[in-house]
Structure formats: structure tokens, C-alpha cells
Amino acid sequence: MPAVTLTETDITPFATIEATKLAAMIEDILAMAVSVAPCIAEDNFAHDKAARAILRGAVLRWHAADSGAITQQAAGPFVPPRV
């Protein structure tokens, strides 16, 4: 079993998401995470709790974006370069 896992019980204290949708979201998040950080799939990964917290946050932000709770996003101040 990989060191980093994410389950429905990791998400349900924070949001109510239909079980089938949540399972798909978790599957997608884990697949994307392993594609950019394959080390999280190793049994001896040392930071499993921190990685799970990051992945939980990603699922919750994704859910909030789908719900319409996030209405505006900004990347920060942009100052064009001087020419």
C-alpha cells in the first residue's frame, strides 16, 4: 500500500460531497499527484501526513470551485516591465 492515501473519511469532516463524485475526485487527485511526485507512492515516503493534507486541500478547493463558492481568483499584482 502506498504511503500517501486519501479516503472519504479524510474529506467528509470538511465538506459534503456525493460518494461517487468524491471517489472520482480522490482517484483523479491521487493520479495527478503521483504523476508529478512519484515518491508519494513509495512505501517509505516520510511525509505522508503532509502530502495527505495538501491533497485534501486540493479536493476541497476543487469542490468549492464547482459549487460556485469561489467567484473570483487573482494571481496578484502585475507590474509590466519598464522598457
PyRosetta script that sets phi, psi and omega in degrees:
from pyrosetta import init, pose_from_sequence

init()
pose = pose_from_sequence("MPAVTLTETDITPFATIEATKLAAMIEDILAMAVSVAPCIAEDNFAHDKAARAILRGAVLRWHAADSGAITQQAAGPFVPPRV")
pose.set_psi(1, 133.4)
pose.set_omega(1, 179.1)
pose.set_phi(2, -63.6)
pose.set_psi(2, 153.9)
pose.set_omega(2, -179.6)
pose.set_phi(3, -65.1)
pose.set_psi(3, -38.7)
pose.set_omega(3, -176.5)
pose.set_phi(4, -99.1)
pose.set_psi(4, 117.8)
pose.set_omega(4, 176.5)
pose.set_phi(5, -129.8)
pose.set_psi(5, 160.0)
pose.set_omega(5, 176.9)
pose.set_phi(6, -141.7)
pose.set_psi(6, 129.3)
pose.set_omega(6, -178.1)
pose.set_phi(7, -126.5)
pose.set_psi(7, 172.1)
pose.set_omega(7, 178.0)
pose.set_phi(8, -58.0)
pose.set_psi(8, -37.4)
pose.set_omega(8, -178.8)
pose.set_phi(9, -68.8)
pose.set_psi(9, -18.2)
pose.set_omega(9, 174.5)
pose.set_phi(10, -75.6)
pose.set_psi(10, -22.9)
pose.set_omega(10, -174.2)
pose.set_phi(11, -102.2)
pose.set_psi(11, -39.1)
pose.set_omega(11, -170.6)
pose.set_phi(12, -58.7)
pose.set_psi(12, -26.7)
pose.set_omega(12, 175.4)
pose.set_phi(13, -67.0)
pose.set_psi(13, -16.8)
pose.set_omega(13, -173.9)
pose.set_phi(14, -107.5)
pose.set_psi(14, -24.5)
pose.set_omega(14, -176.8)
pose.set_phi(15, -157.9)
pose.set_psi(15, 152.2)
pose.set_omega(15, 174.2)
pose.set_phi(16, -101.5)
pose.set_psi(16, 111.3)
pose.set_omega(16, -179.3)
pose.set_phi(17, -128.0)
pose.set_psi(17, 133.0)
pose.set_omega(17, 179.4)
pose.set_phi(18, -52.9)
pose.set_psi(18, 137.5)
pose.set_omega(18, -169.9)
pose.set_phi(19, -56.7)
pose.set_psi(19, -43.1)
pose.set_omega(19, -178.9)
pose.set_phi(20, -66.6)
pose.set_psi(20, -42.8)
pose.set_omega(20, 178.2)
pose.set_phi(21, -64.3)
pose.set_psi(21, -43.6)
pose.set_omega(21, -179.7)
pose.set_phi(22, -62.7)
pose.set_psi(22, -41.8)
pose.set_omega(22, 178.7)
pose.set_phi(23, -61.0)
pose.set_psi(23, -41.7)
pose.set_omega(23, 178.6)
pose.set_phi(24, -67.1)
pose.set_psi(24, -40.5)
pose.set_omega(24, 178.8)
pose.set_phi(25, -62.8)
pose.set_psi(25, -44.4)
pose.set_omega(25, 179.1)
pose.set_phi(26, -63.0)
pose.set_psi(26, -44.5)
pose.set_omega(26, 178.6)
pose.set_phi(27, -59.4)
pose.set_psi(27, -44.8)
pose.set_omega(27, -180.0)
pose.set_phi(28, -65.3)
pose.set_psi(28, -45.3)
pose.set_omega(28, -179.0)
pose.set_phi(29, -61.8)
pose.set_psi(29, -44.9)
pose.set_omega(29, 179.3)
pose.set_phi(30, -63.9)
pose.set_psi(30, -41.7)
pose.set_omega(30, 179.4)
pose.set_phi(31, -63.5)
pose.set_psi(31, -43.2)
pose.set_omega(31, 178.8)
pose.set_phi(32, -65.9)
pose.set_psi(32, -41.0)
pose.set_omega(32, -178.9)
pose.set_phi(33, -64.2)
pose.set_psi(33, -43.5)
pose.set_omega(33, 180.0)
pose.set_phi(34, -67.2)
pose.set_psi(34, -30.1)
pose.set_omega(34, -179.8)
pose.set_phi(35, -68.7)
pose.set_psi(35, -28.7)
pose.set_omega(35, 179.7)
pose.set_phi(36, -102.2)
pose.set_psi(36, -20.0)
pose.set_omega(36, 178.9)
pose.set_phi(37, -138.9)
pose.set_psi(37, 74.1)
pose.set_omega(37, -176.0)
pose.set_phi(38, -58.6)
pose.set_psi(38, -20.8)
pose.set_omega(38, -179.4)
pose.set_phi(39, -62.1)
pose.set_psi(39, -24.2)
pose.set_omega(39, -178.5)
pose.set_phi(40, -70.9)
pose.set_psi(40, -13.1)
pose.set_omega(40, 177.9)
pose.set_phi(41, -88.7)
pose.set_psi(41, -6.5)
pose.set_omega(41, -178.7)
pose.set_phi(42, -81.9)
pose.set_psi(42, 141.6)
pose.set_omega(42, -178.6)
pose.set_phi(43, -60.0)
pose.set_psi(43, -29.5)
pose.set_omega(43, -175.4)
pose.set_phi(44, -98.6)
pose.set_psi(44, 18.3)
pose.set_omega(44, 178.3)
pose.set_phi(45, -62.3)
pose.set_psi(45, 127.0)
pose.set_omega(45, -170.4)
pose.set_phi(46, -84.8)
pose.set_psi(46, -14.9)
pose.set_omega(46, -172.6)
pose.set_phi(47, -118.1)
pose.set_psi(47, 44.1)
pose.set_omega(47, -174.7)
pose.set_phi(48, -62.6)
pose.set_psi(48, -38.2)
pose.set_omega(48, -178.4)
pose.set_phi(49, -69.4)
pose.set_psi(49, -39.0)
pose.set_omega(49, 177.9)
pose.set_phi(50, -66.5)
pose.set_psi(50, -42.8)
pose.set_omega(50, 178.8)
pose.set_phi(51, -63.5)
pose.set_psi(51, -41.2)
pose.set_omega(51, 178.6)
pose.set_phi(52, -62.3)
pose.set_psi(52, -39.3)
pose.set_omega(52, 178.6)
pose.set_phi(53, -63.9)
pose.set_psi(53, -41.3)
pose.set_omega(53, 178.1)
pose.set_phi(54, -63.7)
pose.set_psi(54, -44.5)
pose.set_omega(54, -179.5)
pose.set_phi(55, -67.3)
pose.set_psi(55, -38.3)
pose.set_omega(55, 176.3)
pose.set_phi(56, -59.9)
pose.set_psi(56, -44.8)
pose.set_omega(56, 178.4)
pose.set_phi(57, -60.9)
pose.set_psi(57, -37.8)
pose.set_omega(57, 178.9)
pose.set_phi(58, -64.6)
pose.set_psi(58, -43.2)
pose.set_omega(58, 178.3)
pose.set_phi(59, -63.0)
pose.set_psi(59, -43.9)
pose.set_omega(59, -178.2)
pose.set_phi(60, -66.5)
pose.set_psi(60, -38.7)
pose.set_omega(60, 176.3)
pose.set_phi(61, -65.8)
pose.set_psi(61, -40.7)
pose.set_omega(61, 178.2)
pose.set_phi(62, -60.6)
pose.set_psi(62, -45.4)
pose.set_omega(62, 179.4)
pose.set_phi(63, -63.9)
pose.set_psi(63, -42.9)
pose.set_omega(63, 179.8)
pose.set_phi(64, -63.9)
pose.set_psi(64, -37.8)
pose.set_omega(64, 178.7)
pose.set_phi(65, -65.7)
pose.set_psi(65, -38.9)
pose.set_omega(65, 178.7)
pose.set_phi(66, -69.6)
pose.set_psi(66, -27.3)
pose.set_omega(66, -175.4)
pose.set_phi(67, -81.7)
pose.set_psi(67, -12.1)
pose.set_omega(67, -176.2)
pose.set_phi(68, 89.5)
pose.set_psi(68, 2.0)
pose.set_omega(68, -179.6)
pose.set_phi(69, -66.9)
pose.set_psi(69, -32.1)
pose.set_omega(69, 176.3)
pose.set_phi(70, -94.7)
pose.set_psi(70, 116.8)
pose.set_omega(70, -176.7)
pose.set_phi(71, -108.8)
pose.set_psi(71, -15.8)
pose.set_omega(71, -179.0)
pose.set_phi(72, -150.9)
pose.set_psi(72, 139.0)
pose.set_omega(72, 175.2)
pose.set_phi(73, -129.7)
pose.set_psi(73, 142.5)
pose.set_omega(73, 178.5)
pose.set_phi(74, -131.8)
pose.set_psi(74, 145.2)
pose.set_omega(74, 179.9)
pose.set_phi(75, -91.7)
pose.set_psi(75, -5.7)
pose.set_omega(75, -179.2)
pose.set_phi(76, 112.1)
pose.set_psi(76, 178.3)
pose.set_omega(76, -177.9)
pose.set_phi(77, -67.6)
pose.set_psi(77, 140.2)
pose.set_omega(77, 177.3)
pose.set_phi(78, -119.9)
pose.set_psi(78, 123.1)
pose.set_omega(78, 177.7)
pose.set_phi(79, -117.4)
pose.set_psi(79, 117.3)
pose.set_omega(79, -179.7)
pose.set_phi(80, -64.6)
pose.set_psi(80, 147.4)
pose.set_omega(80, 179.2)
pose.set_phi(81, -65.5)
pose.set_psi(81, 147.8)
pose.set_omega(81, 176.3)
pose.set_phi(82, -78.6)
pose.set_psi(82, 138.9)
pose.set_omega(82, -179.5)
pose.set_phi(83, -104.5)
pose.dump_pdb("model.pdb")
